[in-house]
Amino acid sequence: MSRVLLKQVRPYGEGDPVDLLVENGLVADIAPEIDADADELLHLGGAVVLPGFVDLHTHLREPGREDAETIETGSMAAALGGYTAVFAMANTDPVADNAVVVEHVWRRGRETGLVDVHPVGAVTVGLNGEQLAELGTMARSAAQVRVFSDDGRCVHDPLIMRRALEYTRSFGGLIAQHAEEPRLTVRAQAHEGANAARLGLAGWPAAAEESIVARDCLLAGHTGGRLHICHVSTAGTAEILRWWKARQEPGEVSAEVTPHHLLLTDERLATYDPVNKVNPPLRTETDVRALRQALADGTVDCVATDHAPHAAQDKDCEWSAARPGMLGLQTALSIVVQTMVRAGLLDWRGVARVMSERPAEIAGLADQGRPVAVGEPANLAVVDPDAVWTVRGAELASLASNSPYEGMRLPGRVVATLLRGRVTAHEGKVRR
Ligand code: DOR
């Protein structure tokens, strides 16, 4: 029997500090003072305890780009960031469009053992947008894939999208769409607006996202399928989602927003530093405000990192040659604290909802996103709400260091993470 005793924690940041005993992977007791022999005793000084975070959108780069990230280094970053489950995107090399690759990712995740790694299966063969991948075979594989996405690319053909939504209905699968009408973003480098124009960069208009979101809501309603919109970036998308959710059509539509779209704007273009290049691009202050509001009121369901590590040579180059994407796993909680908690838009229950409960529900994970309560699985994130820390990309666990928050002082820090009762991270160190 393994026992971990957390001394002085505040579930959801509410009430006086209590002790929380974990036994054999479950929360066994929560009481003002617990005296028990424990294999591990963590003194947490009144820190907030939440259900472990669930990231629906992580790029782990393995197989294929192990120079940017591996399942092991990405899992370390996830554990340090308070995550107990992540969904590994399919745009690897080879693409995760078949049972062999998804089982490989799933197995490597299990061997690493720091976070539950759920492979996302590609919607189309080779992410080519033309031919449906073997979704059912991936679902029936050992990896039991339930989330499918061509992320990095849009499933732009409406008939393919319709078929994917229809087909995955039979086993409760979810199609996670990277909403980008490719005909409107040819050569696009940044948000279409004054800042891109000033630098002579081709624009990525908000309408390229919004037109796909509107179309796919209609298709989800028509088919009764389950649609999830990845990295919502515009105020218009939030409006479309609000309109659609109010209609309560058949099917189900959910959406995520990234930490970077909650904080950063295209004013960053002035730096001309490709660390700020991301897809969809950083938008305007108006968009940021609308996204925060949409997350607060549930129009956007959850936060997902779109953690996108890139090797130095793919980022330290001129803007147009740089790959889009930013690190996110170790900074997500702090950005949510800064943009939502400090702004009075979410309390700690709200943070649990957007970073753990809703993503677990959307993905159909039964043992994640559960309440911090006796008898529940001990998948937990412990957060020091008063900590302030300075981001140093080189010190993050990821192999890559493309953090847009380099040098920034951020509030709130994950001090411990438990996966099924095992401490996977404590005070900035991964535990094996
Ligand atoms: O910025 C991005 N990077 N957006 C995506 O959709 C893909 C991702 C990547 O794979 O690097």
Boltz pocket constraint, residues with backbone or C-beta under 6 A from the ligand:
constraints:
  - pocket:
      binder: B
      contacts: [[A, 59], [A, 91], [A, 151], [A, 152], [A, 153], [A, 178], [A, 277], [A, 278], [A, 279], [A, 280], [A, 306], [A, 308], [A, 309], [A, 323], [A, 324], [A, 325], [A, 326]]
      max_distance: 6.0
